[in-house]
C-alpha cells in the first residue's frame, strides 16, 4: 500500500484547503486497513512530529468524536468550553491548536477518517470555510478510495 | 499536631475509598462489559460466516468493526483508570504499560530506565506513586511543550526514587504553588507525603522540569 503522505493529490488538496480557510495546520487521519486503529497519516503546518505517534481514540477528542458520530465538529477556543478533559484532545495539545474544524471521511458509507484544519488562536470557522473543508473531504474520499481500496 | 494526624488519616481514607471505587469500575469494564462485548463479537462473526447475501454480510462486518473499536476503547479506559498490572505485577510493569498508552495518546516519547532490584510495595503506596507519575505525565502533555521524557527508577535497600524529567519550557515552581495556580502539584506532594515519602519539583524556564519522588521501602 502506498503511503498517504506520498500521494501528490492528497498533499495538494490539503495544502489547498489550508490556504483557502487560512488555517495554520491541516491533518488527515485514516483508519488502518486491518484493525480499528485510526492514525494521523499526513499533516502540514505541524510544530513537531508527535502526530505520527498518536492513535486517535474512538469517541475521544475532536477526531475521535467525528469518527464515532460521523458528523463535523468545531472547537473555537480550546481548552475552554470543551466536553471532557483537556487530555482528551491530544492533537490540540500537541499542535497548540486553539480553534479547529474537523469533518469525517466516509468509505463504504462508514466514517473511517478525519480531515482537520486548525488555528493557534481563537476563531470560529465561517459557513463558507466549513463548506470548503467538507468539499475537500469528499475529494479526498475519492482520491483515497482509488489508492487504498 | 493531633488534629493534623487526624486530617491526614481522613485524607488517606477518602483517597483509599476513591481508589477502591476506581478499581471496581475498571475491573467491571474490563472483565464485565469488555468480556460481554467480546462474546457478542464472536457471535457476530459466526452469523457473518453463515450469511450468503453480500450486502448483509458487509453490514454485519461493519457492526463487528464498531464492536472491536468499543472493546479497544474499554480496554484503554480500564488501563487509564487502574491498570491490571498494578495489582498483579507491580509498580514498574504498570508504569511501563501506562507509558505505551501515553505515547500512543499524546505522541510523547518516554524513555524509562530502572536500576536495582524491584521490591514489593504495599498496594496503597503502589497506587499513590502510580497516580503521582500519571499526574506528572499528564501535566507534561498539557503544559511542557516537549516530545521527550525520561523516567529513572532507582531501587535501593531502603528507598525507591523516581525522577521524571521533561525537556520542555519549564515554569516558576514557587510562584505556581504560592499563587494556588496548581492544586495538582500540591496534591502530588500531599499524596507522596501520605505514603511517608516525598515529592520535590524543580524547574528552569527553557530547560524543563524535574520531579523527584522518594518512597521508603
Interface residues (C-beta under 8 A of the other chain):
Chain A: X35 X36 X37 X48 X49 X50 X51 X52 X53 X54 X55 X57 X58 X59 X60 X68 X86 X87 X90 X93 X94 X96 X108 X110
Chain B: X58 X62 X65 X68 X69 X70 X72 X73 X76 X103 X104 X105 X106 X107 X108 X109 X138 X141 X142 X145 X147
